[in-house]
Amino acid sequence: MTAEEVDAEQIRQTCEHVLWAEPPPAGERDRLGALLAEHARLLALEVASRVPRMRGERQRTAQHVLNHTRRILDQRTNGPESDLWDLAAQCRALLTLYLAHGSWTNGQAAAVGGALPKSAADAIGKRR
């Protein structure tokens, strides 16, 4: 998936299903876990590319969410429902940050005084 392929409604529906429905059977849990992990990776890159232009509490919140997302993805094992729930909650937080900060292109970022980082992974790793 690329930034143009962020399907906010699909991500929202997947998160809501996991957060509010009965725990899924094992096969469905694995499929949902893989889908949420893909969503989380995509959204983390998108949010990370926006962190340098955020300010104050929103920037600190985004950095916290990105750091926690990295830990969740590093530890992910398609395990129990709580792991799936944590991944869905994290994905929902990333989606909220993504939607709140809007879609930026290099031209739009330059217009407000900054370009996108060459590597969104650099922004993910930055901590204050």
BELTAHU-V519036 format. One record per pair of residues at least 12 apart in sequence whose ideal C-beta (glycine too) atoms are under 8 Angstrom apart, sorted by the first residue. I is the first residue (numbers start at 0). J is the second residue. If there is no record, write none. Layout:
I,J
I,J
//
This chain:
0,37
0,41
2,41
2,44
2,45
2,102
4,41
5,41
5,42
5,45
5,97
7,94
7,97
7,98
10,38
10,42
10,90
10,94
11,91
11,94
13,31
13,34
13,35
13,38
13,87
13,90
14,35
14,87
14,88
14,90
14,91
14,94
16,31
17,31
17,35
17,83
17,84
17,86
17,87
18,84
18,87
18,88
18,91
22,80
22,83
23,80
23,83
28,77
28,80
28,83
29,77
31,83
31,87
32,75
32,77
32,82
32,83
32,86
33,77
35,83
35,86
35,87
35,90
36,72
36,75
36,86
38,90
38,93
38,94
39,68
39,71
39,72
39,86
39,89
39,90
39,93
40,72
42,90
42,93
42,94
42,96
42,97
43,65
43,68
43,69
43,72
43,93
43,119
43,123
44,119
44,120
44,123
45,97
45,119
46,61
46,64
46,65
46,93
46,96
46,97
46,100
47,65
47,116
47,119
47,120
47,122
47,123
48,103
48,115
48,116
48,119
48,122
49,61
49,96
49,97
49,100
49,103
50,62
50,65
50,122
50,125
51,113
51,116
51,122
52,100
52,103
52,108
52,111
52,112
52,113
53,100
57,96
57,99
57,100
58,127
59,127
60,96
61,96
61,100
62,125
62,126
62,127
64,89
64,92
64,93
64,96
65,122
65,123
66,126
67,89
68,89
68,93
69,123
71,85
71,86
71,89
103,115
//
